[in-house]
């Protein structure tokens, strides 16, 4: 049997035609359904997970589901004007974001585009938003402190560079305030900061920007904003975008602080997307991989070893609890991923103890490795003293006849609690914290009225700055209190007590 030339020619033409169609279905697709920011697309056989897709009208989407018959994608913008039957094209690029110093002082969206009314961000370097966390061998143990400027945290729940410390509490207990104070306290320390706002009101983000600008902290800070009015995919993407921006600086040897505010809303955005993509729901309707959602983000915080430049990325994730329930699904997930938590209590906040940190439930698993020696020396027994005070305070309500030791513990605890109260946007240098806690430890507050503790502290620090700047400098340079320095400190505090007797009880 032989084929004539016309038949051979027709056969080749058919094959070429089919090849073109195959090629077309590999690189482009057709929208089957669209709505709620989710699209199912036929075709796109070569699409990759996390790939950026080009929709009509300059709208981008991201591949989330790779199924046998279709691809599930989420839209990174408005779906108006996009309809079923429209063509979608592959870009061949995994979702990536501009990185580098061009991001400092800017407010950007989840795609890294400027939304602060300034010039367009131009960078010659981009990074994928999703990335594998640094391995164990590339890391170094956390050993340098990251000062928050808040006495209650730096003394009892210290945070180290490269650590992941969860801030957890109910609504309106001061979680964001702690994060913003920590950012303000990095001024002059050479630490670059990133604040990721997930599901916040646009007005709240604008207020934070203004506060940072007013305290001259915006120059070393990047704000990534995915507000409550934006689509769930953008809220989902925002923390990974912020993390990618921070990793660039970390790998260049810089120290970076990143705040995720808050991951409760991040989990809700992911749940919304997952349910719309028909992923099977599990506990509380969250998909089974919601733990991995946060673990792969927070594991990227690290302190790199010296061969890799010694940079660090410190993460402060925020979680909102309902009625103080830290045993709920998302809080327990994030607690198990992080290196400790700062627990804020509504009762303390309402009683005027601010920051409203519960020293009993709060913990840092890095501990005193992230403190300077001077701070260790003055704060070693602080947590125990406060725990004893809280316990005795509960018993003292039932009885009036208290022995001398109990009365002394209660008096000391009241003054310690008052000393740890601090105003918002007023972080304190670590040297001043050491002086305040030294005075408390060595019973210099014993004769001070509880209501005058704040006044005593302010005047004492002012006195030390004016007359004994050499002691403050010595604490800063040595990072420890030796015997000679302690003797000088005792003399200064005795002299101050005589000079300011009007503050003290007669």
C-alpha angles and dihedrals in degrees: 000000000000133000120224119229094255092057092048090050092050091048092053091047091052091050092050090049092050090047090054090050091049090049091049093051091048095054104029136036142192124238111246097178135000132184143110089032092298127111133187112207131194114217125014090124093170095048117132128218108266093016120150114243127199115228125187116280097035092289119144129209137187128228111241107157126042107195132171096252102025148007123245114216136176121221121235094207146009116333094204111126093022114109142174113286094032118133122251123196133205117239095196089227128111111227106282139173137212112257138187139073089310086080095061115108092013135119110217137176126239090278092054094252118142115255098169096090092253129120121304112273111249119189134162091208129071132177131197110251092225117060139155113262120248112275126243094259092055093054134084126207115268107259109143120083122238101207116217093188089233114118095209092055102036091049102043109013103032120189121215129203107270094024128126109221119179120219107206135175147106126294116294097014097120103265095139090042090061091049094048092047089051091052091048090050092059091071109128093006095099092239116138115217135208124192115195114197111199118186094344124143112266089235090056091052090048090053091050090050090052093047091051090047091049091053092045091245099119093080092071097032135086119200118206109194130193103165128202091260093059126091119277092245090060091049088049093051099044100084092047089050091052091047092052091051090051095046091059090059093041091055089050089060098261128132114240134189119201127188121198107200101210135353094181089070089042090057091048091052090050091048090052092051094044095051091048089051088054094245109160113262122228132179113003087356091291114136118251093253096057090108090056089049090068101027094059089050099046095040087066089072106097149146105235121216122254094260088062094047100272094256122155141206114203117195126206105185117187124214126187116217129202112236091339094300103155090167093071120116103263096037092053091047093054094040088058092050098048133071095241141323140247104217117203119202125210093213092056091046092051090047089059096254100137128205080041094213116162101217091195098058095033119090141169114209090199090055124169091355083083095053134085112244093249090058091049089052095054100035103041096106097030098099092048093048091051092047091052090048093051091049095048091043089060092051094042090065090069101047138041100196106080126169121239095258092053092046090050092050091050093048092048092046093051091053093046091051090050092047092054092055110106135179121247117260089019108103116176127226113248092244091059090047090054091051093050094047092044089056090050094046094050092049097250088138092057094098096037117102112244092241090051097053093096091048091047091051094049094048093043093053090046090051092049092049093049100042108019108033087141090068092051089049091048092052090049095048100039096036087209141073113240125187095266092050092048091051091052091046092052090051091050094048091047090051091048091051090056094044095050102039089138087073092053134068115265 
